[in-house]
Amino acid sequence: MKITGAALSAIFMGMSTVFNKTFADVQTTYQKIAMTVPSSSAYVDYRWLANFPQMKRWIGPKQVTKLSDYKYTIVNEDFAATIEVRRNDIEDDQLGIYKPQAESAAWSAKQLPDELIYELVNQSFTEKCYDGKPFISVNHPVGKSAVSNKGTKKLSIESLAKAQGSFGAARIAMMQFKDDEGRPLNVKPNILLVPVALGDTARALMTVDRLEDGKPNPYKGVCEVVEEPRLTSDSAWFLLDCNKPVKPFVYQERKKPAFVQQTNMDSDDVFNRGVYKFGAEARAAAGFGHWQLAYGSDGTVD
């Protein structure tokens, strides 16, 4: 094939079409546990997360909720997946080898939110949220008290006692969370997030009529199970309330993943190395939302 501007335009238009079709078809799960927050600058300040606003009786002057003194910002990062197209492959009509690469770039681009959110989940026992404590911690400050959203029990269906001591205890703890004034937050967990190693246990806990000791299963149908291969601990599991406008995790989007190309025949890469380029670019970040909407157990205790 003779390389001309028109020929290059047609070639990379085809690559773009393949990219966009694949991008549209790829499925993601991050939206089950994270809210997407558009960003228009290098970072976003999330001090407002320290407030869990609720309606109050209006008697006399309105009670105004002030922004917290906490500081919590999420800084956007750059991401890219770049593929080189050799000039010789264009001249020799060997472009078929680049179709799967365009599809892979689209797959990776669409999965970026999943990658960022589940990486954050893996760090939730150590990385700090808006109150200066790890997102999953035993001592979140609430008023003059310290509240825990961290457990150690192994997720279990061996017996009613063990199911109540693991999943049941986590659910009760979350549903009893209160605000600084002692008012219930109406937390109702609906997602059980587990690694692959706990997938069968979690699904059984949510579906079977009876537990392994033969006793009725009080947790059947209580939560949706999300099994995620990106979770690195085989024992840790998470209970989440994802029913509210603010979710436990934040996917911050500065620039949506988009197809990009470098096809200028006078570029240095073409002159020096004989390659054109295409791929995907994005700007985004991930962070923690309300810790009150999450409970994590490291699963270290039977």
Salt bridges, closest charged atoms under 4 A:
ASP25 OD2 - LYS21 NZ 3.19
ASP45 OD2 - ARG47 NE 2.97
ASP78 OD1 - ARG283 NE 3.54
GLU84 OE2 - ARG273 NH2 2.62
ASP89 OD1 - ARG86 NH1 3.24
GLU103 OE2 - LYS99 NZ 2.63
ASP114 OD2 - ARG230 NH1 3.80
GLU115 OE2 - ARG230 NE 3.26
ASP131 OD2 - HIS140 ND1 2.61
GLU158 OE1 - LYS162 NZ 2.96
GLU181 OE2 - LYS56 NZ 2.92
ASP200 OD1 - ARG203 NH2 2.74
ASP209 OD1 - LYS220 NZ 2.49
GLU224 OE2 - LYS32 NZ 2.72
GLU227 OE1 - ARG203 NH1 2.81
GLU228 OE2 - ARG230 NH1 3.09
ASP241 OD2 - LYS244 NZ 2.66
GLU253 OE1 - LYS256 NZ 2.96
ASP269 OD1 - ARG273 NH1 3.57
ASP269 OD2 - LYS277 NZ 2.80
GLU281 OE1 - LYS255 NZ 3.52
